[in-house]
Amino acid sequence: MKYVYRFGNNTTDGDRSLKALLGGKGANLAEMSSIGLPVPPGFTLTTKMCKHFLDNDEAFPEGATEEIEEGIKHLEAAMGKLLGDADDPLLVSVRSGAAVSMPGMMDTVLNLGLNDEVVEGLARKTGNARFAFDAYRRFIDMFGNVVMGVSHDVFEEAIGKLKQERGAETDIDLTADDLRTLVDRYKAIYRRHTGFMFPDDPREQLTFAIKAVFSSWNNPRAVKYRRINNITGLIGTAVNVQAMVYGNTGPESCTGVCFTRNPATGEAKLYGEYLVNAQGEDVVAGIRTPEPIKRMEEQFPHSYRELVALTNQLEKHYQNMQDIEFTVQAGDLFILQTRNGKRTGPAALKIAVDMVNERLVDPEHAVRELVEPNHLDQLLHPHFAEDEDYQDDILGTGLPASPGAAVGQVVFDADEAEAWHEDGKKVILVRVETSPEDVGGMDAAEGILTSRGGMTSHAAVVARGWGKPCVAGCGDIVINYNTQSFTNGVVTINKGDWISINGATGEVIQGKHELVDPELSGEFTTFMTWVDEFRTMGVRANADTPEDATHALGFGAEGIGLCRTEHMFFDPERISIMREMILSESEQERRKALSRLLPFQRKDFEGIFRAMDGFPVTIRLLDPPLHEFLPSEQADQQHLADALGIDVEVIHDKIEALEEFNPMLGHRGCRLGVTYPEITEMQARAILEAAVNVHQEGVDAHPEIMVPLVGTLEEFAHQKSIIHSTAQLVFEEKDAEIGFLVGTMIEIPRAALLADEIAEEADFFSFGTNDLTQLTFGFSRDDAGKFLPYYAEHGILESDPFQVLDQRGVGRLVRMGTDRGRSTKETLKVGICGEHGGEPSSVTFCYDAGLNYVSCSPFRVPIARLASAQAHLRERQEAAQANPEPVGVA
């Protein structure tokens, strides 16, 4: 197996197609070398070598040392210099580079190859002793920190003290003799902290540095970055060993970073900064203030013109906005790195549309490559102006239950939230967990924070449906209703104090932080038109009200994939009737209460059908256990007893009778409809009467009635029989008929296993992946937040399965259920209606599994549309690459 790939000096072994093996940096260095750009030569050690190193007690694989030596010879021949030669020394940089860009997460060593003898030779050769000893002190600092773990702060203290002694304001004010002194002090620091003399053999230095960079793959910040950004499936980092070029040889040299377009706005204008007489780390270290890139045109006019030409060439070659590192050494320009530049959501859209208009790319490429699904999230919710600004104020982190950012004063009571809102105050509602009684306060609040509950808790589901920011299950805080405060053990936040929450990351932040309102530009409309041209899988929305349905249509939904009928009962007028029905002692009493709920349900469905004119509407019958509709607070129970004219003990007894040890596995879903068929009858009647009524108005209604939590064919057949018999009665009474479907949610593993049997009766399947995940893992979704972050951080699970679909386990059940269902009914329509339907990698899985549609909250519909289009385009691209069209011969 080959472990070392060379680049530069007309000998390049790789190209950008080898990103998984050479890492993004190594693949791009090889690519740039092959097209003739001024790239310092070097060689790349592969990610497979890193994996072997990490898996085998930090030992190099057999033959790798010899390949590294060949790489050194390649470098020496290319540069006409020798590593360790005191007369004309070769110095190298050692940098990480994974297949996915992880800026600053892993380690780098510059100026490797220096020792006491070589530094004198470098000084003689360049005639610049200051430059030589500046490079040497930097090398000792970086090697000591990266390889031996000596804190960089210790070296910074030493240079700070020397500057104070010499009266120097900045590093560049130190003379060559000052830097000689500093090198001696640095070496003393190194020996004091490591117990060893600083190594003077350049090959030994290189071996140590390579091992350190490989090891940095598992450093805490790299591991955390991969977890936060959901980067999975990589085997390690590559290591790039490259000849040094110097931006710190004097005023005729500089180093900098630039973007081919503005990464914040997308403006087609070179954007970046540089420092004169500096090395790369100085630009980001903040020791000196960099100059804006435009000023380079005055200071380095020839190099600037060359840089502009090369950046344009790179953008055309890669067909993407580029993030470029460069160095000017004594007037000569070198490109050290290029990669696709990270950008904001608004910038991504502008860049995509502009590059199509400039004919640099076509719409297909723009959709496939230039905008990430999560870029659209920034456009649909308020977000913080600068996420970096609040890092020191984070109080804790919970689950990112509903995206967007919110700022407000803390209140702990829903009624108080409403009152404060009416007074013009912005509030964040903080609760241990929310309940239906809290919906008024939830609606009034800017955002919601709970210390308990998961991604599918009441707070999370309601907030997502409303597009309201929510952080759920924040176990880092303890809430005390008595003192009207919460604490993370260090800071206590009282009622009325200001906090901010980031629903996209789950962060809870002390104080007020600036928000930026979302803006849907003309570029958004243009881009999403292209998206839909390349999309073959449908995208629906989860919506429970006509208002939600209208929002969903505005975001491009093609129907409703989940209408949760229980949410319609939370209105104060309806909840009392619902509770009366639950407290009834006989079927007759229940039917009487249900008859009073019927007009409300029918009116809601009529509104939804009108909003969704021409599109399918999938309506789930009652799903949660009945106890969820009864009040939990004693005062509310007394109020209900007074309203119904009964003793409060009756309510206590009923609550106690309905109480279950595990309600999520208890008397809910179709089990309610089987034991109380009158509930199914009422809901089916409301749906079908509404459909007939609006049809007579000219509305094209397409009701799809969905039976939840089915585990047996018999359960489904029982409920389907009630629905069809009810339909017959309605159509006879109305003297009109309308088409409708009856299907089921596949959310119990047994249903997936027996999907071929259930498909004999079902018109469609919709996978409820929230419950399917819970039941497949055996996790309580409201309690799993206590340990899932630990699981993700320590590699037990790649990510939270309630946020990102578990494709190996839950996904296998989805594929199995789909395939088995279609083995019985070839044209069976299959969708997904859990929140996974709006998560990009889960959408891609659904496309690959052959689903007809995904359904998600309205604000995630554009994200699902883009993810679906990209899945189709990448499949098409892979097919074209696997089967290229033959080239004709004239």
Helices and strands as residue ranges (DSSP letters): E 4-7, G 16-18, H 19-34, E 42-45, H 47-55, H 64-79, E 82-83, E 89-90, E 92-97, E 108-112, H 116-126, H 129-146, H 152-166, G 171-173, H 176-194, H 202-215, G 216-218, H 220-228, E 238-243, E 254-259, E 271-276, H 280-285, E 291-292, G 293-295, H 296-299, H 301-318, E 322-329, E 332-340, H 345-357, H 363-365, I 366-370, H 373-380, E 383-384, G 387-393, E 394-397, E 399-402, E 405-411, H 414-422, E 427-431, G 436-438, H 439-444, E 447-450, H 458-466, E 470-472, E 478-480, E 485-487, E 492-494, E 498-502, E 507-510, E 515-516, H 522-533, E 538-542, H 546-554, E 560-564, G 565-569, H 572-583, H 587-611, E 616-620, G 626-629, H 634-644, H 648-658, G 663-665, H 670-675, H 677-696, E 702-707, H 713-734, E 741-746, H 749-753, H 755-758, E 764-767, H 769-777, G 784-786, H 788-793, H 810-824, E 829-832, G 835-838, H 840-848, E 853-856, G 858-860, H 861-882
